[in-house]
Amino acid sequence: MKNFSNYSDFDKKEALHFESKVVHGALGCEPITGAVSMPVFQTATFRHPELFQSTGYAYSRLQNPTRQELERTMAILEGGIEGFAFSSGQAANMAVFSLLSPGEHVILSDDIYGGTFRIVGDVFGRYGIEHTYVDMADLDAVRAAIRPSTKMLFVETPTNPMMKVADIAAVSAIAKEIGALMVVDNTFLTPYFQKPLALGADIVTHSSTKYLGGHNDTISGIVVVKDNEEIADRIRVHIKSHGSQLAPMDSWLVLRGIKTLAVRMDKHNENALKVATWLRSQPKVKEVFYVGFADHKDYEVTRRQTTGFGGMISFTVDSADTVKRILKNVDMIMFAESLGGTETLITYPTTQTHEDTPKDIKEKLGITDCFLRMSVGIENAEDIIADLDRAMND
Ligand SMILES: Cc1ncc(COP(=O)(O)O)c(C=O)c1O
């Protein structure tokens, strides 16, 4: 770990535990000066010594040392050969769906993030890529949706916002049988709690705006490819052509966020269990969707494939008036879109994250006007509960 003298040399740190890997990344520190915090290489271009000679960097759309440290770190944490950092989670998912060609078909989780829904329908639908939504927890439904043209299975687990869980190993096995790519959006649990590539997935995506960045201060996305060099090359060409790479400053913010990922995820996990348990005891709360409840339909799968439940909870209340009252009266908790940061946020999916999802689909899924989603932060759990209690019941 100590003797790096250039940017090409880096260490996967296989002997270290995850908590140490997040802190020390790939290079860990800057190799020439020893700067402990990887600098922000705020440069568009790189000078060459002479014709046919290069430092390894040419132009920051193609590669930048700060972004590269983030990409290598994510490849290490997810267990893949290569990582890519994008300007948003949407841009990351755009790159993944662009692996498909006209006439090909993708099967997706049915209550997927609304933005992913928009990419598949409004953007790629126009280019002749076909899609089917299924409940990925139902393996018979997955099999029934397969067509000869199915080339990708795209799973979000747990789903946003209904907290449904897919058995990653089982769905990956189906993907293998038919020669399709298995993709998992690992935004909600991060590799600290869930490692899809080890369970059989080919590609992992993230909105690193969320837990990886962790501080609600940057928008970014990540793709990690497990072992397929050709797919990695295609993603690299996609970034180079679309110019959807993550900027150096934002790469640094995500890198810094990742250093505390393990401790933050433990605290999110601990707090969410307390808040979900309290919510369940409330007369105005009708149903709580939380993967850490032993009576959650997919609890056994969760226990098998994850080491924690994360910080996300959804719940329904008795009326739209109660929703209004909560959103108006929360004080420390903020009514805002997004998730995964240190602050507890409460979101109204029907008009925010899932605004563009057709009404009939929202209703079928349960995203009604009485439905709320919470990203439980790392504050003191008693303060979160007291704020919710006052907002809902006073
Ligand atoms: C699960 C999931 N995937 C992808 C995205 C898109 O990420 P971004 O907002 O960073 O573009 C989001 C955003 O909320 C998300 O929740």
The ligand as an SDF file (V2000), in Angstrom:
LIG
                    3D

 16 16  0  0  0  0  0  0  0  0999 V2000
  -32.9020    3.5270   -7.1620 C   0  0  0  0  0  0  0  0  0  0  0  0
  -32.5320    4.7320   -7.9810 C   0  0  0  0  0  0  0  0  0  0  0  0
  -31.8510    4.5640   -9.1330 N   0  0  0  0  0  0  0  0  0  0  0  0
  -31.4890    5.6240   -9.8980 C   0  0  0  0  0  0  0  0  0  0  0  0
  -31.8270    6.9130   -9.5430 C   0  0  0  0  0  0  0  0  0  0  0  0
  -31.4240    8.0760  -10.4140 C   0  0  0  0  0  0  0  0  0  0  0  0
  -30.3350    8.7350   -9.8340 O   0  0  0  0  0  0  0  0  0  0  0  0
  -29.9890   10.2950   -9.9540 P   0  0  0  0  0  0  0  0  0  0  0  0
  -31.0830   11.0560   -9.2780 O   0  0  0  0  0  0  0  0  0  0  0  0
  -28.6650   10.3970   -9.2830 O   0  0  0  0  0  0  0  0  0  0  0  0
  -29.9240   10.6220  -11.3970 O   0  0  0  0  0  0  0  0  0  0  0  0
  -32.5270    7.1370   -8.3400 C   0  0  0  0  0  0  0  0  0  0  0  0
  -32.8880    8.4990   -7.9280 C   0  0  0  0  0  0  0  0  0  0  0  0
  -33.6360    8.7060   -6.9970 O   0  0  0  0  0  0  0  0  0  0  0  0
  -32.8880    6.0130   -7.5480 C   0  0  0  0  0  0  0  0  0  0  0  0
  -33.5670    6.1560   -6.3930 O   0  0  0  0  0  0  0  0  0  0  0  0
  1  2  1  0
  2  3  1  0
  2 15  2  0
  3  4  2  0
  4  5  1  0
  5  6  1  0
  5 12  2  0
  6  7  1  0
  7  8  1  0
  8  9  2  0
  8 10  1  0
  8 11  1  0
 12 13  1  0
 12 15  1  0
 13 14  2  0
 15 16  1  0
M  END
$$$$
